[in-house]
């Protein structure tokens, strides 16, 4: 990971999944009445049961693991001929990919041959974030001050992911914890890109001064602005999905204007129209089918 692509690749991974999680969450809330309804489209119903997310996470983790070990030269040795530990950075990164791969594999099992694994998906996702934070906390030992500082801020974003995911384990239906996880995951992704630019592709072409206190202050301010921008992006995604779903007439519940102040007259009450599904009860699913127990 000690290259531009080594930071940009995992950053892109986290950005993609944060955006995907928010789109999925918004669609479930608006079109499926918080998971109580099934998609009207047959293809969407099939995709809802297919472990797309687990397969994608496992694939990216596998590619990341192999990339760390094979690029630019193979680095499979753990102990060298001198008896010393070899390639510590690469093995730290591979450990991180392994835990996320474990999360993806558990997610696949929970949606295929082992439904009982669903009880552990959220917990293993939390563990993956915790291991990532642990590894990066000790990743910069002996490095330059600026390098240490920007990676410490990365650990802050990772811990935000871990704590919000842990909170979801105990409160899976709490929307605030979900949105916190989406936002901190996006923050982790965009900050990975910021680290890559600072260390390996500064816009001026000149390396940053590693011991300059002003640079330390600037990157801290940048981190705060990353969080603000990422929160804005999350809310914008929700708003866009909301507009698209309602514009296409697929919103699960539509409320007409409430006429008058009296609640006793049914004509003046609130009219509820089901826009997504027919009135057949076969299209309803219970609250227990909600996907809230998983990271996504």
N, C-alpha and C positions, 0 to 999 in steps of 0.2 A: 504493500500500500504506500510505499515511500516514493510515489510518482504522482503526476497529475491525474492520470487515468485511475490510479489506485484509490484516490479520494473521490473522483467524479463518478465512478461506477457505483459504489455503494450509495453515494448521495442521490443519484438518479433512481436507484432502487427504492429508497425511502420516499422520495418525492412521488413516484408513480403509485406506490401503495397508499400513501396518505390521501392522494386525490381519489383513488379508487374507493377507499373506505368511505370518504365523505359522499361521493356520488351514490354508492350503495346505500348508505344510511339515509340520505335524503329521499331516494326512491322508495325505500321500505316505509319510511314515515308518511310520505305524501300519497303514493300510489297503492300501497298495500296495507294502509291503516296500522302501521307499526307491526307488520308481520302477521296480522290477523286474517289477511286475504291472500289468495293466490294470484299470480299474474294471469291476465286473460290470454296472453299469447302463449301458445304451446311451446315454442322454442324457449321463451323465458322461463317457463316452468321446468323444462329439462335442465337449463343452465343453472337454475336455482338449486337443483339437487346434485349437479356435477361439481366435483371439488376443484373448480378452476383456480381459486386462490391458493389452495394447498399445493397444487401442481406447479403454479408459477413461483411460489416461494421456494419450494424444493429445487426447482430448476435453476433459479438465480443463485441459490446457495451453492449448488454443485458447480456451476460455472465459476463462481467466485473462488471456491476452494481450489479447483484445478488451475485457474489463472494464477493464483498466488504461488502455487507450487511449480508451475511450468514456465512462467514468463519472468524474465527473458530466457532463463536457463532452468533446468530441473533443480529443485531444492528439497528433495525428499529425505535427505539425511537428518536425523535428530541428534545423534552424537557423532562427532568427527573422529578422525584417527588420533587426534591429540587428547581425546576424552572430554572435550568441551562441548557444551550445548551449541548446536548450529542453527542458524536462521531463526532467531527468536521472534523477530517482527512478523515474519511470514507465518510461523506457527501460531502466534497470537491471533492473526487475522483468520487463519483457517479454523481456529477454535470458535471464533465468532460465527463464521459461516455454518459450522457444524450445528450449533444450537438453533440457528434460524432454520436450517434444514430439518432439524428434529421437529420444530414447530410445524413446518409445512407438511411433513410426513404424518404427524399426528392428526392434522386437519384432514388429510386425505383419508386416513383410516376412519375418522369419525363420520364421514359422508359416504363411506362405501361398505367395507366388510366388518367394521367394528364400531357400531354406533355408540357403545359405552365410552369410547375414547373422547367423545364430545365433552365429558366432564373435566378433561385434563388439558384441552386445547388452550384455553385462556391462561391457565397456570403455566404451561410450558412457554407460551408467548411472553409472559412476564419474566420467566427465568432467562429467556434469550436476551431480553433487554438488560437484565441485571448482569449477566455475564459480559455482555458488550461493554457496559459501564465499568465493570471491574477491570477488564483488559485495557481499556483506554485510559483509565486512571493511572495505571502503572506503565503506560506505553511510552511516556516521554522522559523517562529517567535519564539524566545526564545531558539533555538537549538544551538548546538555546532558550532564553527566557520567553521570547515571543512565541516560539514553537510550543512551549509548555502551556502558555496562557491560552492560545486558541484551541488547543486540545482539551484544556480544562473546561472551557466554555462548551465544547462538544459534549463532555461528560454531563454537564448541567442539562443539556437537551435530552440526553439518553436517560438520565434519572427521571426527568419529567415523563418520558414514555413509560418507564418501569413503574413509577408510582401510580399513574393513571390506569395502566393495565392491571396492576394489583388491586386497585380500588374496584375495577370492573369485575374482578373475580368474586368479590363479595356483594357487589351491587350491579349485576349485569344489565339491569333495565334503566340505570341512571344515565340519562342523555349527556349530562355535563361531563362525566368521566370519559365517555366515548369521544366527545368533541375535544377534550383535553388531549387524549391520546392521538387523535388525528393531527391536531395542531403541533404537538411536540414532535411527532414523527416527521411532519413536513419541515419543522425547524431543524431537525437533525439532518435532513436531506439537503436543505439549502445551505446550512452551515458547513457541511462536508465540501460543497462546491466553493464556499468562501475560503476554507482552509487550503484547498487546491490552488486557488488563484493567488492567495497571499504567498504561499511557499514556492510554487512552481511556475506561475504565470502572472507575475505582477504586471498591471497595465502599462506602467512606465518602462518596463523592461529591466529595471534595476531592482536588486533584492532589497527587501525591507530591512531596516536596521533592527537587529534582534534585541538589543538592550535599550532601545529608545522608549522612554516612558510615554511619550505622546502616542507612539504606535500602540502601546498597551491600552491607553485610554480610548483610542479610536476604535480598536477592534471590539472593546466592550460595548461602546455605543452602537457599533454595527450589529452586534448580537441582539441588542434590545430592539433595533429597527427591523431585524430579520423576524423577530417574534411578532411585531406589530403587523408587518406586511403579510406574514403567513396567516395570522388570524383573519385579516381582510380577505385573503384568497379563499379560506375555508368558508366564510360567510357568503362570499360571492358565488362559490360553487353551489352552495345550498340554494341560493336565490335563483341561479340559472336553472337548476334542476326543477325547482318549484314552478318556474314560469313555463318550462317546456312541458312538464307533466300536465299542468292545468290548461295550457294552450291546446294540447292534443286531446283534451277531454278524458284523461286517464286518472284524474285525481280520485281517490277512494271516496271521499266525503265532500260534498259541496253544500254550503249553507246559504240559503236565500236571505234576503233582507228581512229583518224582524219588524213587522208592522205593529204600531201601537205599543202601549206599555203594559197592558194586561196580559197575564200568563194563563188565565182561565179559558180564553177563547182559542179553540184550536185553529181557527182561520187566521188568527193574529200570531200564531206561534212560529216556531222555526221548522222549515221544511228540509228534510234530509233526503238527498238524492245520491244513490250509489252510481257513480259514473264509471267505475272500472269494471265491475262484474255484473253478471245477471243475478236474478233473485234466487237462483238455485243454491240450496244450502251446501251442495257438494263443493262449492268454491270457497267455503270458509274453512279455516284451519284454526286450531286452538292456540292460545297464548304460548303453550309449551313448545310450539314449533318455531318460535322466534330464534333468530340466529344470534341473539345477544350474548350467548355464552362463548362465542368465538371472537378473535381479533378481527373484526370486519363487519 
